[in-house]
């Protein structure tokens, strides 16, 4: 039985080229094609599709939004993004939405066909440039997390308590009353917190506190 593919691509020339490529490839069959996310959501042949090939930059709703919705409706469906973009955030957002493959549109026909077969078999095909960006993205996230943890460890127990209260939405005077300290003392602690976390406002401090790596 052939691998059944549904294609979502707004560029008519690219869409028809891919449609012909997929139907000419042994063991593949294109069962649907759409030019926008809205039509795909209304008429997507989920029961007849094994792999969805989706362009990120669709008119109206993006390909990432489309994948997120379709993955909820069809959790066993495999999704592969095709795009001209090498942006790390788009890659990460696509993977979060449920895509398991990510190829650049300049990939050769043989690479596209091979990637479809790979994603169908449970793999995560990516163009070499994309795979490198994924690796670098997670390296940067880990480095940022380690830096945030090191900054948090500089805080005293009292400073951590105050920051925790701030994160809960407490006012300065409420923190002072609860901790039995003066309002000036609270402000002094906050200045130390800002310096240690390298931030300039309550909002930034709270965000860094909430985003800190949690202990296992």
N, C-alpha and C positions, 0 to 999 in steps of 0.2 A: 504494500500500500504506500503511495507516495506521501511525502511530507507536504502538508497542506499549508499554504502561506496566504495571509491577508496583508496587503500593502496599503500604507497610508502616506501619501506623498503629494504635495500641492503642485509641484512643477510637472506639467503635462508631459514634457519630453522625457524627463527622468522617470516618471511613473510608467510610461509606455515601454521605455527601454528595459526597465527592471521587469515589467510584466512579461515581456518576450523572453528575457534572459531566464527567468524562473521556469516558465513553461517549456522552454527548450532543454532545460537541464534534466538529465536522467534522475528519476526518483523525486522530483519536485513538481508541485502544481500550485499555481496561484488561483485561489478560490474567491478572491475579492479584492477590490481596489477602490480607495477613496481619496478625495482631494482635500478633506478637512476633517478635524476631530469631531465636529458636530454630526456630520453624516455617518462617520464611523460609529459613533455612539448609538445612533438610531438604528443602524442596519448591520452592525457587526455580526458576521457569521461565526459566533463563538464555538458552537458545537461542531462546526466543520473546519476549524482552524487549529493548527498545531503551533505555528510560529507567526507572530505579527512583526512585520518590518515597518518601523515608524520613523518618520522624519521629525526632528525636534522643532524646527521653525515652521510650524503650520500657521495659516491665517486663523484669527480668532483664538480659540484655545490651543495651547501648545501641545506638542507631542508628549511632553513630560506629564501634563495634566491628563491627557488621554490614557497613557499607560497606567497612571495611578488609578483611574476609574475602572478601566478594563481588568486590571489585576484583581480588583475587589470582586468583580463579577465572575471572572474566570481565573481562579487562583492557579490552575495547572497550566495555563497558557504561557508559552515562552515569548519574551519580547526582546527585540534587537533594535537599537537606535541607529539611524544613519544620518549623518550631519556633516556640514563643512566646518563645524566649530570644534576647537580643541580646548575650550574653556574648562578649567578644573571644576568649577562650581556646577556647570551644566552636567558634566560627567557624573559627579557625586549625586546631584538631584535625580538624574535618570536612574541610577542604581537604587537610590532610596525608593523611587516610585515603583520599582519592580522589574526594571530592565536587567537582563543578564548578559547582554552583548552590546558593544558600542563600536561601530565602524565609521570611518571617514568615507565620504561619498567618492573620493578619488581612488578608493580601493579597486583593484582589478576584478573583473567578473568572476574569475576563478576563486578569489579570496571571499567574495560575497557568498558564493554557492557553498564553499567549504565552511564558512562561518555559520550559515543556516543549519547545515548538517550537525555542526558541533554544538550549537545551542540546543537543538532538538534532542541531542544525546545527553544533555545535562551540563555541557561546558559553558564557559564564559568567554567567548571570542572577543578580542579587541585588537584594533590596529596597534602596531608597535608604539606609535607616538602616544596613543591614548593610554596604553598599559603603563608607560613610563610616567605619565601625568598622574595616574591613579596612585602609583607607588609614592611619588613625591608628595602628593596631596596628604596621604596618611602619615608620611614622615613629618611633614610640617605640623599636622594636627597633634602628633605625639610630642613634638618639641614644644609646642605652645602649651600643651597640658602639663608637661614637666616643669616649664617655667612658672605656670600658675600655681602648681603645687609648692614649688620652692618659695614663692612669694607668700603663700598662705602660712607656711611654716615659720615665717618671720613674725607673724602676729602673736601677741601674748594671749593668754587665756581670756583676759578681760576684753581685749580688742575683738577677739573672735565672738565673744558673747554679744558685744555691742553690734557687730556686723550682722549677726544672726537676727537680732531684734529689728535692725533696719530692713532686712530682707522680708520680715513678716509685716512690714508696713508701719512699725511703731514710730511715733514722733520723738524728737529729741527729749522733750520734757517727760514723756512716758518712760523712756529708757532711764532717764535720771532718777525718776521716782522708783521704778522697779529695782534698780541696782543701788539705790540709796547713795547716789553721788550727785554733785552739782551739775547744772547745765553747762557751765564752763568746762568741767572735767570731761563731760561727754564730747564737747567740741574739740578739746585737746586730744582725746583718744582718736577722734575721727581724722584729725590732721595727721597723726602718726599712721593711721590705717591707709590714708591716701598716699602718703609718701612710700610706704612699704609695698603697696600694690601698684604703684606708679599710675595712679588715676587722678582725676581732677574733680570728681563730683560723687555725690551719694549714689546716683544712678549707675555710674561706671563701677563703683565698688560693689554694689549689690549684684550687678550682672556677673562680675568676675567671681563673686562668692557662689552664686547659683550655678555657674558653669565649671566650678572646680571639680577635679576628678574625685569621685566618691570612693571611700575605702570599701574593699571587698568584704 
